[in-house]
């Protein structure tokens, strides 16, 4: 009979090998855990960095918006003072009006006031006269449009901004589109709505964009500040040559009233029907564009202001604001 020592010898010989294998497994598991922890730590650091960056951008954006309100206060004061300090035979609002560049705690702030009645108000199309004016504007910015095409697009805008009929015929085109929608049946709140109207193409919209606005009510055109295509919309008698002549005349001799405009030689030779209701020389609606730059962030705020009279005192109110960031 073998002794106990001899019987245990093979077992004892196998033990070191088994222990070595177990040690190897432990090392692999340990390495796996270390790698897992390192990965989790990396992900957490990435998330922390992202959240910190996001918080920084939010704080900068909030602070920038506070600075914007200061620029709006400047614009309101500017428009009020322009009216109060007006002088005879001088322009009331020498637009565009630019504010001084304000450098404040790393923020660069600048604002510009634009005359919105220097543009064609798309909501004017709700009237028969405005419908015809818009047709002329379409052909002024896109001469290749036929009269029929301009009429069809103008009629589509008219249907878009007027109350809908019960038969739903006006919505037939829109409801049959791949992504259907309905005409608004109210005044446009933004010129971007024009892109949804039947017949409006991106090319035509981009051509119109510098010359149009969307104001709450139909408005006359400021002939002192309007550009040639907008002037051409006033009357079929207003040719491009006439509109260019008006632009040249008003540089040296500002047009301070509709009567002055009517008495211009280029207008006398081409009388405009209903001119008193179609033109003005002092505007009520202004757009303030406030531009704020901060390190790698850029914020633009657009604010529409309306100036009304309370007796002899001007009252300037904010109608809306819109924001863009990049």
MARDO-278707 format. One record per residue: residue number from 1; residue in three letters; x, y, z of N, C-alpha, C in turn. Coordinates in steps of 0.1 Angstrom, whole numbers, plus 5000, padded with zeros to 4 digits. Example, Ala and Ser with C-alpha at 12.3 -4.5 7.8 and 13.67 -1.06 7.14 Angstrom:
// MARDO-278707
baza;zalum;n.xx;n.yy;n.zz;ca.xx;ca.yy;ca.zz;c.xx;c.yy;c.zz
1;ala;5132;4943;5078;5123;4955;5078;5132;4967;5078
2;ser;5128;4978;5071;5137;4989;5071;5129;5000;5079
END
This chain:
// MARDO-278707
baza;zalum;n.xx;n.yy;n.zz;ca.xx;ca.yy;ca.zz;c.xx;c.yy;c.zz
1;unk;5009;4988;5000;5000;5000;5000;5009;5012;5000
2;unk;5005;5022;4991;5013;5034;4991;5010;5042;5003
3;unk;5020;5049;5007;5019;5058;5018;5010;5070;5015
4;unk;5006;5077;5025;4997;5089;5023;5005;5099;5016
5;unk;5018;5100;5019;5026;5110;5012;5027;5107;4997
6;unk;5029;5095;4994;5030;5091;4980;5016;5094;4973
7;unk;5005;5091;4980;4992;5093;4973;4990;5108;4971
8;unk;4994;5117;4980;4992;5131;4979;5001;5138;4969
9;unk;5012;5132;4966;5022;5138;4958;5017;5143;4944
10;unk;5009;5135;4936;5004;5140;4923;4995;5152;4925
11;unk;4987;5152;4936;4978;5163;4939;4986;5176;4942
12;unk;4996;5174;4950;5004;5186;4954;5012;5192;4942
13;unk;5015;5183;4932;5022;5187;4920;5013;5196;4911
14;unk;5000;5192;4912;4990;5200;4903;4986;5213;4909
15;unk;4988;5215;4922;4983;5227;4929;4990;5240;4924
16;unk;5003;5241;4922;5009;5253;4917;5004;5257;4903
17;unk;5001;5248;4895;4996;5251;4881;4982;5257;4883
18;unk;4974;5251;4892;4960;5256;4893;4960;5271;4899
19;unk;4970;5272;4909;4971;5286;4915;4976;5296;4905
20;unk;4984;5292;4896;4989;5301;4886;4978;5305;4877
21;unk;4969;5295;4873;4958;5298;4864;4948;5308;4871
22;unk;4946;5306;4884;4937;5314;4892;4942;5328;4893
23;unk;4955;5329;4895;4962;5343;4896;4960;5350;4882
24;unk;4961;5342;4872;4959;5349;4858;4945;5354;4856
25;unk;4935;5346;4861;4922;5350;4860;4919;5363;4868
26;unk;4925;5363;4880;4923;5375;4889;4929;5387;4882
27;unk;4941;5386;4876;4948;5397;4870;4939;5402;4858
28;unk;4934;5393;4850;4925;5397;4839;4913;5405;4844
29;unk;4906;5399;4855;4895;5406;4860;4898;5420;4866
30;unk;4910;5420;4872;4914;5433;4878;4917;5443;4867
31;unk;4923;5439;4856;4926;5448;4845;4913;5452;4838
32;unk;4903;5443;4838;4890;5446;4832;4883;5457;4840
33;unk;4883;5455;4854;4877;5465;4863;4884;5478;4861
34;unk;4897;5478;4861;4904;5491;4860;4900;5498;4847
35;unk;4900;5490;4836;4896;5496;4823;4882;5501;4823
36;unk;4873;5494;4830;4859;5498;4831;4858;5511;4839
37;unk;4865;5512;4850;4865;5524;4858;4870;5536;4851
38;unk;4881;5533;4843;4888;5544;4835;4878;5549;4825
39;unk;4871;5540;4818;4861;5544;4808;4850;5552;4814
40;unk;4845;5547;4825;4834;5554;4832;4838;5568;4836
41;unk;4851;5569;4841;4856;5582;4845;4857;5591;4833
42;unk;4862;5586;4822;4863;5594;4810;4850;5599;4805
43;unk;4840;5590;4805;4826;5594;4801;4821;5605;4811
44;unk;4823;5603;4824;4818;5613;4833;4825;5626;4832
45;unk;4838;5626;4829;4845;5639;4826;4840;5646;4814
46;unk;4837;5637;4803;4832;5643;4791;4818;5649;4794
47;unk;4810;5642;4801;4797;5648;4804;4797;5660;4813
48;unk;4807;5660;4822;4808;5672;4831;4813;5684;4822
49;unk;4822;5681;4813;4827;5692;4805;4816;5697;4796
50;unk;4808;5688;4790;4797;5692;4782;4787;5701;4790
51;unk;4783;5696;4802;4774;5703;4810;4779;5717;4814
52;unk;4792;5717;4817;4798;5730;4821;4797;5740;4809
53;unk;4800;5735;4797;4800;5743;4785;4786;5748;4783
54;unk;4776;5739;4784;4762;5743;4782;4758;5753;4792
55;unk;4761;5752;4805;4758;5761;4815;4764;5775;4812
56;unk;4777;5775;4807;4783;5787;4804;4776;5795;4792
57;unk;4772;5787;4782;4765;5793;4771;4752;5799;4775
58;unk;4745;5791;4784;4732;5796;4789;4733;5809;4797
59;unk;4744;5810;4805;4746;5822;4813;4750;5833;4804
60;unk;4758;5831;4794;4762;5841;4785;4750;5847;4778
61;unk;4742;5837;4773;4730;5841;4765;4720;5849;4774
62;unk;4718;5845;4786;4710;5853;4795;4715;5867;4798
63;unk;4728;5868;4800;4734;5881;4802;4733;5890;4790
64;unk;4735;5883;4778;4735;5891;4766;4721;5896;4764
65;unk;4710;5888;4767;4697;5893;4766;4694;5905;4775
66;unk;4700;5905;4786;4699;5917;4795;4705;5929;4789
67;unk;4716;5927;4783;4723;5939;4776;4714;5944;4764
68;unk;4707;5934;4758;4698;5938;4746;4687;5947;4751
69;unk;4682;5945;4763;4671;5953;4767;4676;5968;4769
70;unk;4689;5969;4773;4695;5982;4773;4695;5989;4760
71;unk;4698;5981;4749;4699;5987;4736;4685;5991;4731
72;unk;4675;5983;4735;4661;5986;4732;4657;5999;4738
73;unk;4661;6001;4751;4658;6014;4758;4665;6026;4750
74;unk;4677;6023;4745;4684;6033;4737;4675;6037;4724
75;unk;4670;6026;4718;4662;6028;4705;4649;6036;4708
76;unk;4643;6032;4719;4630;6039;4723;4633;6054;4726
77;unk;4644;6057;4733;4647;6071;4736;4651;6078;4723
78;unk;4658;6071;4714;4662;6077;4701;4650;6081;4693
79;unk;4640;6072;4692;4628;6075;4684;4619;6086;4690
80;unk;4619;6086;4703;4611;6096;4711;4618;6110;4709
81;unk;4631;6110;4711;4638;6123;4710;4638;6128;4695
82;unk;4638;6119;4686;4638;6124;4672;4625;6132;4669
83;unk;4614;6127;4675;4601;6134;4673;4601;6147;4681
84;unk;4605;6146;4694;4604;6158;4702;4614;6169;4697
85;unk;4625;6166;4692;4635;6176;4688;4635;6179;4673
86;unk;4624;6174;4666;4624;6177;4652;4625;6192;4648
87;unk;4631;6194;4637;4633;6208;4633;4626;6210;4619
88;unk;4622;6221;4616;4616;6224;4603;4625;6222;4592
89;unk;4620;6216;4581;4628;6214;4569;4640;6204;4571
90;unk;4638;6195;4581;4648;6185;4584;4641;6171;4586
91;unk;4648;6161;4583;4642;6147;4585;4641;6145;4600
92;unk;4630;6138;4603;4628;6135;4618;4636;6123;4621
93;unk;4636;6112;4613;4644;6100;4616;4654;6097;4605
94;unk;4666;6101;4607;4676;6099;4596;4681;6084;4596
95;unk;4672;6075;4592;4675;6061;4593;4684;6057;4581
96;unk;4692;6046;4583;4693;6038;4595;4701;6045;4605
97;unk;4697;6043;4618;4703;6050;4629;4712;6039;4637
98;unk;4725;6042;4638;4734;6032;4644;4738;6037;4658
99;unk;4738;6028;4667;4743;6031;4681;4758;6030;4681
100;unk;4764;6037;4691;4779;6035;4693;4781;6021;4697
101;unk;4793;6015;4693;4796;6002;4698;4799;6002;4713
102;unk;4793;5993;4720;4794;5993;4735;4802;5981;4739
103;unk;4814;5982;4744;4822;5971;4749;4820;5970;4764
104;unk;4815;5959;4768;4811;5957;4782;4814;5943;4787
105;unk;4824;5941;4795;4828;5929;4801;4829;5917;4791
106;unk;4836;5921;4780;4839;5911;4770;4828;5910;4759
107;unk;4817;5917;4761;4806;5917;4752;4807;5929;4743
108;unk;4805;5927;4730;4805;5939;4720;4790;5940;4715
109;unk;4784;5952;4718;4770;5954;4715;4768;5966;4706
110;unk;4760;5963;4695;4757;5974;4686;4743;5972;4681
111;unk;4736;5983;4679;4722;5983;4674;4720;5992;4662
112;unk;4711;5988;4654;4707;5996;4642;4692;5997;4641
113;unk;4687;6009;4639;4672;6011;4638;4669;6013;4623
114;unk;4660;6004;4618;4656;6005;4604;4642;6009;4602
115;unk;4638;6016;4592;4625;6020;4589;4617;6009;4582
116;unk;4607;6003;4589;4600;5992;4583;4589;5997;4573
117;unk;4586;6010;4573;4576;6015;4563;4584;6019;4550
118;unk;4597;6017;4550;4604;6018;4538;4603;6005;4529
119;unk;4596;5995;4535;4593;5983;4528;4579;5981;4525
120;unk;4576;5972;4516;4562;5969;4513;4556;5959;4523
121;unk;4545;5963;4529;4538;5955;4539;4530;5945;4532
122;unk;4533;5932;4534;4526;5921;4527;4511;5921;4531
123;unk;4508;5926;4543;4494;5926;4547;4486;5937;4540
124;unk;4493;5945;4532;4485;5955;4524;4477;5947;4513
125;unk;4481;5935;4510;4474;5927;4499;4460;5924;4503
126;unk;4456;5927;4516;4442;5925;4520;4433;5935;4513
127;unk;4438;5946;4507;4430;5956;4501;4432;5955;4486
128;unk;4422;5959;4478;4423;5959;4463;4436;5966;4458
129;unk;4438;5978;4464;4449;5986;4460;4463;5979;4463
130;unk;4463;5973;4475;4475;5966;4479;4478;5954;4470
131;unk;4467;5948;4466;4468;5936;4457;4475;5940;4444
132;unk;4471;5951;4438;4477;5956;4426;4492;5960;4428
133;unk;4494;5967;4440;4508;5971;4443;4517;5960;4444
134;unk;4513;5949;4450;4521;5937;4452;4525;5931;4439
135;unk;4516;5931;4430;4518;5926;4416;4530;5933;4410
136;unk;4529;5947;4412;4540;5955;4406;4553;5952;4413
137;unk;4553;5950;4426;4565;5947;4433;4571;5934;4428
138;unk;4563;5924;4426;4568;5911;4422;4575;5912;4408
139;unk;4569;5920;4399;4575;5922;4386;4587;5931;4387
140;unk;4588;5940;4397;4600;5948;4398;4612;5941;4403
141;unk;4610;5931;4412;4622;5923;4417;4624;5911;4407
142;unk;4614;5907;4400;4616;5895;4391;4609;5899;4377
143;unk;4616;5907;4369;4610;5912;4356;4605;5900;4347
144;unk;4611;5888;4349;4607;5877;4340;4594;5871;4343
145;unk;4588;5875;4354;4574;5871;4358;4564;5877;4348
146;unk;4555;5869;4343;4544;5874;4335;4534;5881;4343
147;unk;4525;5889;4337;4515;5896;4344;4506;5885;4351
148;unk;4503;5874;4344;4494;5864;4349;4500;5857;4361
149;unk;4513;5854;4361;4520;5848;4372;4519;5857;4384
150;unk;4522;5870;4382;4522;5879;4393;4508;5880;4399
151;unk;4498;5880;4391;4484;5881;4395;4480;5868;4404
152;unk;4484;5856;4399;4481;5844;4406;4488;5844;4420
153;unk;4500;5848;4421;4507;5848;4434;4501;5858;4443
154;unk;4498;5870;4438;4492;5880;4446;4478;5875;4451
155;unk;4470;5869;4443;4457;5863;4447;4459;5853;4458
156;unk;4469;5845;4456;4472;5834;4467;4475;5841;4480
157;unk;4483;5852;4480;4486;5859;4492;4473;5865;4498
158;unk;4464;5870;4489;4452;5876;4494;4443;5865;4501
159;unk;4443;5853;4495;4435;5842;4501;4441;5838;4514
160;unk;4454;5839;4515;4461;5834;4527;4458;5843;4539
161;unk;4457;5856;4537;4455;5866;4548;4441;5870;4551
162;unk;4431;5865;4543;4417;5869;4545;4410;5857;4551
163;unk;4399;5859;4558;4392;5848;4564;4387;5838;4554
164;unk;4387;5825;4558;4385;5814;4549;4370;5813;4546
165;unk;4366;5808;4534;4353;5805;4530;4349;5791;4535
166;unk;4336;5789;4536;4331;5776;4542;4334;5764;4533
167;unk;4334;5767;4519;4336;5756;4510;4350;5750;4510
168;unk;4360;5757;4516;4373;5751;4517;4381;5751;4504
169;unk;4376;5758;4493;4383;5757;4481;4397;5764;4481
170;unk;4398;5774;4490;4411;5781;4491;4422;5771;4497
171;unk;4417;5762;4505;4427;5753;4511;4430;5740;4503
172;unk;4423;5738;4492;4424;5726;4485;4438;5723;4481
173;unk;4445;5733;4476;4459;5732;4471;4468;5727;4483
174;unk;4466;5734;4495;4475;5731;4506;4472;5718;4513
175;unk;4460;5714;4513;4457;5701;4520;4461;5689;4511
176;unk;4463;5691;4499;4467;5680;4490;4482;5679;4488
177;unk;4490;5687;4495;4505;5686;4495;4510;5674;4502
178;unk;4522;5669;4499;4527;5658;4507;4527;5660;4522
179;unk;4530;5672;4526;4529;5675;4540;4518;5686;4541
180;unk;4506;5683;4543;4494;5692;4542;4494;5702;4553
181;unk;4489;5714;4550;4486;5724;4560;4475;5733;4554
182;unk;4471;5743;4562;4460;5752;4558;4465;5766;4558
183;unk;4458;5774;4549;4461;5788;4549;4457;5795;4562
184;unk;4464;5805;4566;4462;5811;4580;4449;5817;4581
185;unk;4444;5824;4571;4431;5831;4572;4432;5843;4581
186;unk;4444;5850;4582;4446;5861;4591;4459;5869;4585
187;unk;4461;5881;4591;4473;5888;4587;4485;5880;4590
188;unk;4495;5882;4581;4508;5875;4583;4515;5881;4595
189;unk;4521;5873;4604;4529;5878;4615;4543;5879;4612
190;unk;4548;5872;4602;4562;5872;4597;4562;5870;4582
191;unk;4572;5877;4576;4573;5875;4561;4577;5861;4558
192;unk;4582;5853;4567;4585;5839;4564;4573;5831;4560
193;unk;4561;5835;4565;4549;5828;4561;4547;5829;4546
194;unk;4553;5839;4539;4551;5840;4525;4557;5828;4517
195;unk;4566;5821;4523;4572;5809;4517;4562;5798;4516
196;unk;4551;5798;4524;4542;5788;4524;4531;5790;4513
197;unk;4530;5802;4507;4519;5805;4498;4521;5799;4485
198;unk;4510;5795;4479;4510;5789;4466;4517;5798;4455
199;unk;4526;5792;4448;4533;5800;4437;4546;5807;4441
200;unk;4549;5807;4455;4561;5814;4460;4572;5804;4459
201;unk;4583;5807;4453;4595;5798;4452;4606;5804;4460
202;unk;4616;5796;4464;4627;5801;4472;4634;5813;4465
203;unk;4636;5812;4452;4643;5822;4444;4635;5835;4445
204;unk;4622;5834;4443;4614;5846;4443;4613;5852;4457
205;unk;4612;5844;4467;4612;5849;4481;4625;5856;4485
206;unk;4636;5850;4481;4649;5857;4484;4650;5870;4477
207;unk;4644;5871;4465;4645;5884;4457;4636;5894;4464
208;unk;4625;5890;4470;4615;5899;4477;4620;5903;4491
209;unk;4627;5894;4497;4630;5895;4512;4635;5909;4516
210;unk;4644;5916;4509;4649;5929;4513;4639;5940;4512
211;unk;4628;5937;4506;4618;5948;4503;4605;5946;4509
212;unk;4603;5936;4518;4590;5934;4523;4591;5933;4539
213;unk;4579;5935;4545;4578;5934;4559;4564;5929;4562
214;unk;4561;5925;4575;4547;5921;4579;4544;5930;4591
215;unk;4535;5940;4589;4531;5949;4600;4517;5945;4603
216;unk;4512;5949;4615;4499;5944;4620;4487;5949;4612
217;unk;4489;5961;4606;4478;5966;4598;4483;5971;4585
218;unk;4475;5973;4575;4479;5979;4562;4485;5993;4565
219;unk;4497;5995;4558;4504;6008;4560;4508;6014;4547
220;unk;4509;6028;4547;4515;6034;4535;4530;6033;4535
221;unk;4536;6037;4524;4550;6036;4521;4557;6049;4524
222;unk;4568;6049;4531;4576;6061;4533;4585;6063;4521
223;unk;4581;6074;4513;4588;6076;4500;4602;6083;4502
224;unk;4605;6087;4515;4618;6092;4517;4628;6081;4519
225;unk;4624;6070;4524;4634;6059;4527;4632;6046;4519
226;unk;4621;6045;4511;4619;6033;4503;4629;6032;4491
227;unk;4633;6020;4488;4642;6018;4477;4634;6017;4464
228;unk;4641;6017;4453;4634;6018;4440;4623;6007;4437
229;unk;4626;5994;4440;4615;5984;4437;4602;5987;4445
230;unk;4604;5992;4458;4592;5995;4466;4585;6007;4461
231;unk;4592;6017;4456;4586;6029;4450;4579;6025;4438
232;unk;4584;6016;4430;4577;6011;4418;4564;6005;4421
233;unk;4562;6000;4433;4549;5993;4436;4538;6003;4438
234;unk;4541;6016;4440;4531;6026;4443;4521;6028;4431
235;unk;4526;6028;4419;4518;6031;4408;4523;6025;4395
236;unk;4515;6022;4386;4519;6016;4373;4527;6027;4365
237;unk;4525;6040;4369;4532;6051;4363;4546;6053;4368
238;unk;4549;6045;4379;4562;6047;4385;4572;6037;4378
239;unk;4580;6042;4369;4590;6033;4362;4602;6032;4370
240;unk;4611;6023;4366;4624;6022;4373;4632;6035;4372
241;unk;4632;6042;4361;4639;6054;4359;4633;6065;4368
242;unk;4620;6065;4370;4614;6075;4379;4618;6072;4393
243;unk;4617;6060;4397;4621;6056;4411;4636;6059;4414
244;unk;4645;6057;4404;4659;6060;4406;4660;6075;4407
245;unk;4653;6083;4400;4653;6097;4400;4649;6102;4414
246;unk;4639;6096;4420;4635;6100;4433;4646;6097;4443
247;unk;4652;6086;4442;4663;6083;4451;4674;6093;4451
248;unk;4677;6098;4438;4687;6108;4437;4683;6122;4442
249;unk;4671;6125;4440;4666;6138;4444;4666;6140;4460
250;unk;4661;6129;4467;4660;6130;4481;4673;6130;4489
251;unk;4684;6127;4482;4697;6128;4489;4700;6142;4492
252;unk;4698;6151;4483;4701;6165;4485;4689;6173;4490
253;unk;4677;6169;4486;4665;6176;4491;4655;6166;4497
254;unk;4656;6164;4510;4647;6154;4516;4632;6156;4513
255;unk;4625;6145;4511;4610;6146;4509;4604;6146;4523
256;unk;4599;6158;4527;4594;6159;4541;4579;6158;4542
257;unk;4572;6157;4531;4557;6155;4532;4552;6149;4519
258;unk;4540;6143;4519;4534;6138;4507;4532;6149;4496
259;unk;4529;6162;4501;4527;6173;4492;4540;6176;4484
260;unk;4551;6175;4491;4564;6178;4485;4566;6167;4474
261;unk;4563;6154;4478;4565;6143;4469;4556;6145;4456
262;unk;4544;6149;4458;4534;6151;4447;4539;6162;4438
263;unk;4546;6172;4443;4551;6183;4435;4564;6181;4428
264;unk;4570;6170;4430;4582;6167;4423;4579;6166;4408
265;unk;4588;6171;4400;4586;6171;4385;4583;6157;4380
266;unk;4591;6148;4385;4590;6134;4380;4576;6128;4384
267;unk;4570;6133;4394;4557;6128;4398;4546;6136;4391
268;unk;4548;6149;4389;4538;6157;4382;4535;6152;4368
269;unk;4546;6147;4362;4545;6142;4348;4538;6128;4348
270;unk;4537;6122;4359;4531;6108;4360;4522;6108;4373
271;unk;4511;6114;4373;4502;6115;4385;4499;6101;4390
272;unk;4499;6100;4404;4496;6088;4411;4482;6089;4417
273;unk;4473;6080;4413;4460;6080;4419;4460;6076;4434
274;unk;4452;6084;4442;4451;6081;4456;4464;6082;4463
275;unk;4473;6091;4459;4486;6092;4465;4486;6096;4479
276;unk;4477;6104;4484;4477;6108;4498;4475;6096;4508
277;unk;4468;6086;4503;4466;6074;4512;4477;6063;4510
278;unk;4486;6065;4501;4495;6055;4498;4510;6058;4502
279;unk;4512;6071;4505;4526;6075;4508;4526;6083;4521
280;unk;4537;6083;4528;4540;6091;4540;4555;6095;4539
281;unk;4559;6104;4549;4573;6108;4550;4578;6106;4564
282;unk;4569;6102;4573;4573;6100;4587;4567;6086;4591
283;unk;4575;6077;4596;4571;6064;4598;4567;6061;4613
284;unk;4559;6050;4614;4554;6046;4628;4561;6033;4632
285;unk;4566;6025;4623;4571;6012;4626;4586;6011;4623
286;unk;4594;6006;4633;4608;6005;4631;4613;5992;4636
287;unk;4623;5986;4630;4630;5974;4634;4643;5977;4640
288;unk;4645;5972;4652;4659;5974;4659;4666;5960;4658
289;unk;4677;5961;4652;4686;5949;4651;4698;5951;4660
290;unk;4698;5942;4671;4708;5943;4681;4718;5931;4679
291;unk;4730;5934;4677;4741;5924;4675;4750;5924;4687
292;unk;4751;5912;4693;4760;5910;4704;4770;5899;4701
293;unk;4783;5902;4703;4794;5892;4701;4801;5890;4714
294;unk;4803;5877;4718;4810;5874;4730;4818;5861;4727
295;unk;4831;5863;4727;4841;5852;4724;4836;5844;4712
296;unk;4832;5832;4714;4828;5824;4702;4813;5823;4700
297;unk;4806;5832;4707;4791;5831;4706;4786;5844;4700
298;unk;4776;5843;4691;4770;5855;4684;4755;5855;4686
299;unk;4749;5866;4691;4735;5867;4693;4729;5879;4686
300;unk;4718;5877;4679;4711;5888;4672;4697;5888;4677
301;unk;4692;5900;4681;4678;5902;4686;4672;5912;4676
302;unk;4660;5908;4671;4652;5917;4663;4640;5922;4671
303;unk;4638;5935;4671;4627;5940;4679;4619;5950;4670
304;unk;4606;5948;4669;4597;5957;4662;4591;5967;4671
305;unk;4593;5980;4668;4588;5991;4677;4577;5998;4669
306;unk;4567;6003;4676;4557;6012;4670;4557;6025;4678
307;unk;4557;6036;4670;4557;6049;4676;4543;6056;4673
308;unk;4536;6059;4684;4523;6066;4682;4524;6079;4690
309;unk;4513;6087;4688;4513;6100;4694;4502;6100;4705
310;unk;4506;6104;4717;4496;6106;4728;4496;6121;4730
311;unk;4487;6128;4723;4487;6142;4722;4499;6147;4714
312;unk;4508;6154;4721;4520;6158;4714;4532;6150;4718
313;unk;4529;6140;4727;4540;6132;4732;4541;6118;4725
314;unk;4553;6115;4720;4555;6102;4713;4555;6090;4723
315;unk;4548;6079;4720;4548;6067;4728;4553;6056;4720
316;unk;4564;6050;4724;4571;6039;4716;4568;6026;4724
317;unk;4563;6016;4717;4560;6003;4723;4566;5992;4716
318;unk;4569;5981;4723;4575;5969;4717;4563;5960;4712
319;unk;4564;5956;4699;4553;5947;4694;4558;5933;4694
320;unk;4570;5930;4691;4575;5916;4693;4590;5916;4692
321;unk;4596;5905;4696;4611;5903;4696;4613;5889;4690
322;unk;4624;5887;4683;4628;5874;4678;4643;5873;4680
323;unk;4648;5861;4682;4662;5859;4685;4668;5849;4676
324;unk;4681;5851;4673;4689;5841;4665;4703;5840;4671
325;unk;4708;5828;4672;4721;5825;4678;4730;5817;4669
326;unk;4743;5820;4668;4752;5811;4661;4766;5813;4666
END
